[in-house]
Protein backbone atom coordinates (compact mmCIF):
# COMPACT_ATOMS: atom_id res chain seq x y z
CA UNK A 1 0.00 0.00 0.00
CA UNK A 2 1.16 3.52 -0.76
CA UNK A 3 -0.09 6.66 0.96
CA UNK A 4 1.05 10.13 -0.10
CA UNK A 5 0.35 13.59 1.29
CA UNK A 6 2.22 16.37 -0.44
CA UNK A 7 5.93 15.61 -0.34
CA UNK A 8 5.51 12.76 2.21
CA UNK A 9 5.11 9.19 0.93
CA UNK A 10 4.68 6.04 3.02
CA UNK A 11 4.90 2.52 1.60
CA UNK A 12 3.95 -0.74 3.34
CA UNK A 13 5.88 -3.64 1.80
CA UNK A 14 6.57 -7.34 2.27
CA UNK A 15 9.67 -9.46 1.67
CA UNK A 16 10.28 -13.19 1.45
CA UNK A 17 13.38 -15.08 0.43
CA UNK A 18 16.15 -17.42 1.53
CA UNK A 19 19.44 -16.45 3.17
CA UNK A 20 21.79 -18.14 0.70
CA UNK A 21 24.77 -15.78 0.74
CA UNK A 22 27.15 -14.62 3.41
CA UNK A 23 25.32 -11.45 4.28
CA UNK A 24 24.06 -9.49 7.26
CA UNK A 25 27.32 -10.39 9.02
CA UNK A 26 26.61 -14.13 9.28
CA UNK A 27 27.31 -17.17 7.11
CA UNK A 28 24.59 -18.37 4.73
CA UNK A 29 21.96 -20.32 6.68
CA UNK A 30 19.54 -21.39 3.93
CA UNK A 31 16.66 -20.25 6.19
CA UNK A 32 13.56 -18.87 4.51
CA UNK A 33 12.32 -15.61 5.98
CA UNK A 34 9.28 -13.43 5.42
CA UNK A 35 8.56 -10.06 6.99
CA UNK A 36 6.73 -6.79 6.47
CA UNK A 37 8.08 -3.30 6.76
CA UNK A 38 7.37 0.35 6.13
CA UNK A 39 9.38 2.99 4.30
CA UNK A 40 8.75 6.72 4.54
CA UNK A 41 10.12 9.15 1.97
CA UNK A 42 10.26 12.88 1.51
CA UNK A 43 10.14 13.82 -2.19
CA UNK A 44 11.14 17.26 -3.46
CA UNK A 45 11.17 18.26 -7.11
CA UNK A 46 10.68 14.61 -8.12
CA UNK A 47 13.66 13.31 -6.10
CA UNK A 48 13.76 11.33 -2.86
CA UNK A 49 15.66 13.59 -0.45
CA UNK A 50 15.06 11.69 2.81
CA UNK A 51 13.99 8.17 3.70
CA UNK A 52 13.49 5.90 6.70
CA UNK A 53 12.86 2.16 6.93
CA UNK A 54 11.12 0.30 9.73
CA UNK A 55 11.21 -3.50 9.95
CA UNK A 56 12.02 -6.15 12.56
CA UNK A 57 15.76 -6.53 11.94
CA UNK A 58 16.32 -8.32 15.28
CA UNK A 59 13.59 -10.86 14.51
CA UNK A 60 15.09 -11.63 11.11
CA UNK A 61 18.57 -12.00 12.62
CA UNK A 62 17.22 -14.38 15.29
CA UNK A 63 15.48 -16.47 12.62
CA UNK A 64 18.80 -16.75 10.75
CA UNK A 65 20.60 -17.98 13.86
CA UNK A 66 22.68 -14.86 14.52
CA UNK A 67 24.44 -14.54 17.89
CA UNK A 68 22.35 -12.87 20.62
CA UNK A 69 24.51 -9.72 20.56
CA UNK A 70 23.71 -9.22 16.86
CA UNK A 71 19.99 -9.82 17.48
CA UNK A 72 19.87 -7.23 20.28
CA UNK A 73 21.80 -4.70 18.16
CA UNK A 74 19.19 -4.98 15.40
Secondary structure, DSSP 8 states (H G I E B T S, - for coil): -EEEETTEEEEEEEEEEE--SSBTTB-----EEEEEEEEEEEEETTEEEEEEEEE-HHHHHHHTT--HHHHHH-
